Amino acid sequence: MTTDASPTRGYTATKDQLLTRLRRVEGQVRGIGRMVEEDRYCIDVLTQISAIQAALDKVALGLLDGHVRHCVTEATQEGRADEMTSELMASVGRLMRRG
């Protein structure tokens, strides 16, 4: 028997908050587009970009926290700790390689 239920992810408990935050970031990005269309001062645009990057960093940290608390913990109990640790560290490395 198969089920169509969605798998439980590390962010499942905070999914609504996550989506709200991402919608807010999406609005900020649209706002930057309007700023450019209106020929706003460069530093003001850069300031907004910095705010978006900070908001996305907060989303990423929340996802990492949920991943460690749920997925990595589960994998450890199943004897897959090394595999999940490698995957986690690769993900953190990608997040840190900006600019």
Secondary structure, 3 states (H helix, E strand, C coil): CCCCCCCCCCCHHHHHHHHHHHHHHHHHHHHHHHHHHCCCCHHHHHHHHHHHHHHHHHHHHHHHHHHHHHHHHHHHHCCCHHHHHHHHHHHHHHHHCCC
